[in-house]
Each structure stands twice: as C-alpha cells, then as structure tokens.
Amino acid sequence: MLRIQPFRALRPPANLAARVASVPYDVVTTDQARDLAAGNPASFLHVVRPEIDLPPDTDPHDPAVYAQGRANLDRLRHEGCLVRDAEPRLFLYRQAQDHQTQVGIVACCHVEDYRRDLIKKHEKTRPDKENDRTRHLLALNAHAGPVFLTYRDSPSIDALVAEDRNQRPLYHFDAPDGVTHTVWEVRDPRAYVEAFGVVPCAYVADGHHRAASAFRAARERREHNPAHTGEEEYNWFLTVLFPASQLHILPYHRLVRDLGDRTPEAIRRELTRAGPLTETSTPQPERRGVFGIHLEGRWYRLELDPASIDTSDPVASLDAALVQERVLTPAFGIGDPRTDPRLDFLGGVHGIAGLERQVATGDAAAAIALHATSIEDLLRVADAAEMMPPKSTWFEPKLRSGLFVHELD
C-alpha cells in the first residue's frame, strides 16, 4: 500500500508567499521566466530557471546553471524568503480558478513505491530531461517542485481534509494568472499516513520527469552511502496528492507547421476517408472521436465512425492516438509524433483562439482541435501498465513552485 510521510518543509513566510511562488520550470521559456522574475529577486524562478541570472548565451545545461540554482536557493534562505519548519508536517493545498477547485495533500512519497509501480506512470520520459532534472536536484540537494499525483477518491481522506480546512490558512493569495492558492497545516499527520496506508496506489498526473529524477537522485545517494537503510530523507520525494474526481484535464491540440508537398484539396480528400468532413462554426469537439480541422482559414468537423474504434484498447482508443493514426499520418504525412519537426502541440488553456492565431501568423499551416482526455482514460492506461501518446493531457491549474521545498538531508 502507498506510503506518505511528513517532512520539514523549506517554505516562505506568509507575507512573502505570493512573491516567492512561481510557475513551474517547464511551462515557460527562459525568456518568459526572465520577464516574469524581473524586479522580483524573491521569485522562485531564480531557483528553477537559474539561467535567467546568467548571460543570455549560456547553455542551459552548463554546470554554471546548476551552481547558480544552488546559490539562489541559499540566497533565498539567507534573506529569509525561505525558512525551514522545525518539525515534519503535512499540508493541504487548494487551487481555485473560475469554477474549478482542487485540494491536495502535500506530502513526501517513497522512491521505492515509484520503482514498484505503486505510483503508476502513463508517460515515457526523455533521457535528456531526466538528466537535467537529476543534475538540478542534486545540485540543490532538494526537490524544488512537487510531483502532481492523483488517487482514486477515498471517503476517509475526504473527511480528514474537510476537517482541516476549517481553520485559518497559512497562505491565501491570488496569482497573476487568476488562480487562488490556499494552504493549511494538517493537524494530525499520522491520521493521513494511516488513511493513505490503505490506498492501493497513486498515479503520476503531471511531473513524470521530476518523479524519475527523484528516483535517480536517491539511487545515486544510496550508492554513496554504505549505511543505507531506505529511510533516509533522500528516499522521499515531494508530491501533492489530489483525489481524481477533482482534477480537470484540458485538451492538447495539434499544430502542423507546413503542408509539405500536399495541397489543401488533397488533404481534405484524404480526411474524408477517415469519416464525414463538414464545415463548422463550432470547432471545439464536444465528444471523443471528433476533431476540428483548421485549414485555409476554415474550420472543418471530422467525425470518426464509433464502430471503428476499439474501445477495449485503452491506448489505441484515445483521441491522441486516433488523430495520429487517422489524421496526421495519412492526410498530412506526419510521422513519429515524438520527433517529427512538422508537428507541434498547443495546450488547451490557449483555446481555439490560440490555434487560429498560430495559423493566422503563419507559424502553422493547419491546426487540429481535440476533445480532452478524461481522468478515467488516464487511470485506465496506467492500470494497464501502458503509455499514453505524447501530449495527451494538459492539467490546469498548474502547481506553483516555491511554496514547499523538500531537502534531501
């Protein structure tokens, strides 16, 4: 069963939480991170994107970048922007945006549960990204950002959360992106440890590279510790665990950078082989098996025959797989979605307007709108020990970095 553990968090004082908390490292470019952190030396972007404090031509994987991240973390501690708790604690972390609210438990999970697939994955990781995050983690000697986990709803955990939310929060602030962040301290951590002790597994919702790097860093520390027991702090990694019913997944759309040697007419003709193709003024698909195709300034609706979809296959039946098999490859000549330079992706937070903008500016020649993957789809794939196609899910809102840091010692 799943293990969680309280930890001595390194975190900001309440009056600095909004200034310290930042977007995660992987949702912004270096230039965007530099702009967001401008004029705010307390921003945690100085830790998770430390290249913003180095010359613009610095290689993001230069050893100086990781050293700068450690120096910036030490500076935030020295300046009182981050203070370590005297005792191990658990926390509740609520995010609210529009009508979407999710409340997770901030805790540490064990790397062996990750290795044994008690923490299940649904996405392949890239070695270069794993290497980067492992080097960053070891340089900091800390987990700078939490892994976003989910679990099937538990009434006993829900009851604990409801009780602990009836107290004064440690943090409560609105971020620039419109998300309200609220944090409470858990009053009885042992009750949560016991409640999660009967939860059979958790699932990585977002943060596969952070989870993989946590495992790799722990393995490296273990190899250099002849007295290793498995209970050292480096065996535990920072997570936020949310009940599955509260999570909101947005669609992950596709962009075709150019049409290659194909004409729009030939592409439309090929698309009709997949299903009925009709012009539409409502391009966002309302259900699975339907795609919005933006080509030559017009939106088309493509409907696949439901009987042609093998719903018993948890991966092949996903829209992210179907769009590759029946749209991108035959109509646009797009090959491997992981490597083909003509294919790009746009998170659903940008909406249909974002797709239209990409085509209007010439950054893309065509756009494809998808229906969102469901959380049940994700759990089903992970339970089958399968991997989802790349860019299948876009979770919103994103977890802020800098509210909680877990040190390896």
C-alpha positions in Angstrom: 0.0 0.0 0.0 1.0 3.6 -0.5 3.4 5.3 1.9 3.4 9.0 2.7 5.5 10.9 5.2 5.5 14.4 6.8 8.6 16.5 6.1 10.4 19.6 7.4 9.4 22.0 4.6 11.5 24.8 3.4 8.9 27.4 2.6 8.2 31.2 2.6 6.8 33.3 5.4 3.1 34.1 4.8 3.8 37.7 3.8 6.2 36.6 1.1 4.4 33.6 -0.3 2.9 35.4 -3.3 6.2 36.9 -4.2 8.2 33.6 -3.9 5.7 31.3 -5.6 6.3 30.8 -9.3 5.0 28.9 -12.2 6.7 25.5 -12.7 10.0 25.4 -14.6 8.6 23.5 -17.6 5.7 25.8 -18.6 7.8 28.8 -19.6 10.8 29.5 -21.8 14.0 31.1 -20.4 12.9 34.5 -21.9 9.5 34.2 -20.3 10.9 33.2 -17.0 13.3 36.2 -17.1 10.4 38.6 -17.8 8.2 37.1 -15.0 11.0 37.3 -12.5 12.1 40.8 -13.5 12.1 43.1 -10.5 11.4 40.3 -8.0 14.6 38.8 -6.6 12.4 36.6 -4.3 10.8 34.8 -7.2 11.4 31.0 -7.1 12.1 31.2 -10.8 15.6 32.2 -9.8 15.9 28.6 -8.4 14.0 26.5 -11.0 15.2 28.5 -14.1 18.6 29.8 -12.8 19.9 30.5 -16.3 17.9 33.8 -16.1 20.6 35.2 -13.9 23.4 34.2 -16.3 24.4 35.7 -19.7 21.7 35.1 -22.4 24.0 32.8 -24.4 24.7 30.4 -21.5 24.0 26.8 -22.4 21.0 25.8 -20.1 22.9 22.6 -19.2 26.2 24.3 -18.4 27.4 23.3 -14.8 27.2 27.0 -14.0 23.4 26.9 -14.4 23.0 24.3 -11.7 25.6 26.0 -9.4 23.6 29.3 -9.9 20.4 27.5 -8.8 22.0 26.3 -5.6 23.4 29.8 -5.0 20.0 31.3 -5.5 18.4 28.8 -3.1 21.0 29.6 -0.5 20.4 33.4 -1.0 16.6 33.0 -0.5 17.3 31.2 2.7 19.8 33.8 3.9 17.4 36.6 3.1 14.5 35.0 5.0 12.4 34.3 1.9 12.5 30.6 2.7 12.5 29.2 6.3 12.7 25.6 7.3 10.0 24.2 9.6 11.2 23.0 13.0 9.1 19.8 12.8 7.9 17.5 10.0 4.5 18.5 8.7 1.8 17.7 6.1 -0.2 20.4 4.3 -3.4 20.9 2.3 -3.0 22.9 -0.9 -6.1 24.2 -2.6 -6.2 25.8 -6.0 -9.3 27.6 -7.3 -9.8 29.0 -10.8 -13.2 30.0 -12.2 -15.5 27.2 -11.1 -12.6 24.6 -10.8 -11.4 23.8 -7.3 -8.9 21.0 -6.3 -7.5 20.3 -2.8 -4.4 18.1 -2.5 -2.3 16.7 0.4 1.3 17.9 0.3 3.5 15.0 1.5 6.5 13.0 0.6 6.2 9.7 -1.1 8.9 6.9 -1.2 11.0 6.3 -4.3 10.6 2.5 -3.9 6.9 2.9 -4.3 7.7 4.6 -7.6 10.0 1.8 -8.6 7.5 -0.9 -7.7 4.7 0.9 -9.6 2.6 1.6 -6.5 3.0 5.1 -8.1 1.9 4.4 -11.6 3.1 6.2 -14.8 1.4 6.8 -18.1 4.1 8.7 -20.0 7.5 8.0 -21.3 10.3 10.2 -20.1 13.1 11.7 -22.2 16.7 10.9 -21.0 17.9 14.5 -21.7 15.1 15.9 -19.5 15.7 13.3 -16.8 19.4 14.2 -16.8 18.7 17.9 -16.5 16.3 17.5 -13.5 18.6 15.0 -11.8 21.5 17.4 -12.0 19.4 20.2 -10.8 18.0 18.2 -7.9 21.4 17.0 -6.7 23.0 20.5 -7.1 20.2 21.9 -4.9 20.2 18.9 -2.6 16.4 19.5 -2.6 13.2 18.8 -4.5 12.3 22.3 -5.8 8.9 21.4 -7.3 6.3 18.8 -6.3 5.2 15.9 -8.5 1.4 16.1 -9.2 -0.1 12.8 -8.1 -3.7 11.6 -8.1 -5.5 8.7 -6.4 -9.0 7.2 -6.6 -11.3 9.0 -4.2 -11.3 7.9 -0.5 -14.1 9.0 1.8 -11.9 8.7 4.9 -9.3 11.0 3.4 -12.1 13.4 2.2 -13.3 13.6 5.8 -9.8 14.5 7.1 -9.4 17.2 4.5 -12.8 18.7 5.2 -12.0 18.9 9.0 -8.5 20.5 8.4 -9.9 23.1 6.1 -11.9 24.6 9.0 -9.0 26.6 10.3 -7.1 29.7 9.5 -4.9 29.1 6.4 -1.1 29.6 6.4 -1.3 31.1 2.8 -4.0 32.6 0.8 -3.2 34.7 -2.3 -4.2 35.3 -5.9 -1.6 34.6 -8.6 -1.2 36.7 -11.7 -2.9 34.0 -13.8 -6.1 34.3 -11.8 -5.6 31.1 -9.7 -6.2 31.5 -6.0 -3.8 29.4 -3.8 -4.6 28.5 -0.2 -2.6 26.3 2.2 -3.5 24.8 5.6 -1.3 22.9 8.0 -2.6 19.3 8.7 -3.2 19.0 12.5 -2.8 15.2 12.7 -0.3 13.9 10.1 -0.5 10.4 11.5 -4.2 10.1 10.5 -3.3 10.9 6.9 -0.4 8.4 6.9 -2.8 5.7 8.1 -5.5 6.7 5.7 -3.1 6.5 2.7 -1.8 3.2 4.1 -4.9 1.5 2.7 -4.8 3.3 -0.7 -3.6 0.7 -3.1 -1.7 3.1 -5.5 -1.3 6.6 -6.8 -0.8 7.9 -10.3 1.5 10.5 -11.8 -0.8 13.1 -13.3 1.9 15.6 -14.2 5.7 15.6 -13.4 7.0 12.3 -14.8 10.5 13.8 -15.3 10.5 15.1 -11.7 9.5 11.7 -10.4 12.1 9.9 -12.5 14.8 12.3 -11.4 13.9 11.9 -7.7 14.3 8.1 -8.1 17.7 8.6 -9.9 19.0 11.1 -7.3 18.0 8.7 -4.5 19.8 5.8 -6.2 22.9 7.9 -6.6 22.8 9.0 -2.9 22.3 5.3 -1.9 25.3 4.2 -3.9 27.5 6.6 -1.9 26.1 5.6 1.4 27.3 2.2 2.7 25.0 2.5 5.7 21.9 3.0 3.5 18.6 1.8 5.2 15.9 3.1 2.9 14.6 5.5 5.4 17.0 8.4 4.8 15.4 11.6 3.7 16.7 11.3 0.2 14.4 8.3 -0.4 11.4 10.5 -0.1 10.3 13.0 -2.8 7.9 16.0 -2.8 4.3 15.4 -4.0 0.8 16.8 -3.9 -1.8 14.1 -4.0 -5.3 15.0 -5.4 -8.5 12.9 -5.5 -9.1 12.0 -9.1 -12.7 13.4 -9.2 -11.4 16.9 -8.6 -9.0 17.1 -11.5 -9.6 19.0 -14.7 -7.9 18.0 -17.9 -7.9 20.3 -20.9 -7.4 19.1 -24.5 -3.9 19.1 -26.0 -4.3 20.3 -29.6 -2.0 19.7 -32.6 -0.3 22.1 -35.0 1.0 21.2 -38.4 3.9 23.6 -39.2 3.7 23.1 -43.0 1.8 21.0 -45.6 4.9 19.5 -47.1 4.2 18.6 -50.7 0.5 18.2 -50.2 -2.3 20.6 -51.4 -5.2 21.5 -49.1 -7.5 19.8 -51.6 -5.6 16.6 -51.4 -5.6 16.8 -47.6 -9.4 17.3 -47.5 -9.8 14.4 -49.8 -7.7 12.1 -47.6 -9.6 13.3 -44.5 -12.9 12.1 -45.9 -11.5 8.6 -45.9 -11.5 8.8 -42.1 -15.1 10.0 -41.8 -17.6 12.7 -42.7 -15.9 16.1 -43.2 -18.1 19.2 -43.0 -17.5 22.9 -42.5 -18.4 24.1 -39.0 -18.6 27.3 -36.9 -18.1 25.3 -33.6 -14.7 23.6 -34.0 -14.2 22.5 -30.4 -15.2 18.8 -30.3 -17.9 18.0 -27.8 -17.1 14.3 -27.6 -14.5 11.7 -28.3 -13.8 10.6 -31.9 -14.5 14.1 -33.3 -11.8 16.5 -34.5 -11.8 20.2 -35.5 -9.5 20.8 -38.6 -8.4 24.4 -39.4 -7.2 24.6 -42.9 -7.1 27.6 -45.4 -9.0 29.8 -42.9 -11.9 27.4 -42.5 -12.9 25.0 -39.7 -14.0 21.5 -40.6 -15.6 18.9 -38.4 -14.3 15.3 -38.8 -16.3 12.5 -37.3 -14.9 9.0 -36.9 -17.2 6.1 -37.0 -17.6 5.0 -33.4 -17.8 1.3 -34.5 -14.3 1.6 -36.0 -12.8 2.4 -32.6 -11.6 -0.5 -30.5 -12.7 0.7 -27.0 -11.2 -2.4 -25.4 -7.8 -1.0 -26.1 -7.1 1.8 -23.5 -4.4 3.5 -25.7 -5.5 2.9 -29.3 -9.0 4.3 -28.4 -7.6 7.6 -27.2 -8.2 10.6 -29.4 -4.4 11.4 -29.1 -3.7 8.1 -30.8 -6.6 8.2 -33.3 -5.6 11.7 -34.5 -2.1 10.4 -35.3 -3.3 7.2 -37.0 -6.2 8.6 -39.0 -5.4 12.3 -39.5 -1.8 13.3 -39.1 -0.1 10.4 -40.8 -2.4 9.7 -43.8 -3.6 13.3 -44.5 -0.5 15.4 -43.5 2.3 12.9 -43.8 3.4 13.4 -40.1 5.5 10.5 -38.8 6.6 9.9 -35.3 4.8 12.5 -33.1 7.8 12.5 -30.7 10.3 13.5 -33.3 8.6 14.9 -36.4 9.6 18.6 -36.7 6.5 19.4 -38.7 4.3 18.6 -35.7 3.8 20.8 -32.6 1.4 21.0 -29.7 -0.7 23.6 -28.0 -2.2 23.3 -24.5 -6.0 23.7 -24.2 -5.5 26.7 -22.0 -4.9 28.7 -25.2 -8.2 27.5 -26.7 -9.5 27.7 -30.2 -8.4 31.3 -30.5 -4.8 30.2 -29.8 -4.9 27.7 -32.7 -6.4 30.3 -35.1 -3.6 32.7 -34.1 -0.9 30.2 -34.9 -2.3 29.7 -38.4 -3.1 33.4 -39.0 0.5 34.4 -38.1 1.9 31.7 -40.4 3.5 29.8 -37.5 1.4 26.8 -38.5 -0.3 25.8 -41.8 -3.1 23.8 -40.1 -4.5 23.2 -36.7 -6.4 20.3 -35.2 -8.6 20.6 -32.1 -9.1 17.6 -29.9 -11.6 16.6 -27.2 -10.0 16.4 -23.7 -8.7 13.1 -22.4 -10.7 12.1 -19.3 -9.1 11.3 -15.9 -10.6 7.8 -16.2 -8.8 7.3 -19.5 -5.5 8.2 -17.7 -6.2 5.8 -14.8 -7.2 3.0 -17.2 -4.0 3.4 -19.3 -1.8 3.4 -16.1 -3.6 0.4 -14.6 -2.9 -1.5 -17.8 0.8 -0.6 -17.5 0.6 1.2 -20.8 1.9 4.5 -22.0 -0.2 7.3 -23.4 0.7 9.0 -26.7 2.8 12.2 -26.2 0.9 15.3 -25.2 -2.3 13.6 -24.3 -3.2 15.6 -21.2 -2.9 19.2 -20.1 -3.7 19.7 -16.4 -4.9 23.1 -15.3 -4.3 24.8 -12.9 -0.6 24.2 -12.5 1.1 23.7 -9.1 3.2 26.7 -8.0 6.8 26.1 -7.2 8.5 27.6 -4.1 5.6 27.1 -1.7 7.2 23.9 -0.5 10.8 22.7 -0.9 11.9 19.2 0.4 15.6 18.9 1.3 17.4 15.6 0.9 19.0 15.7 4.3 
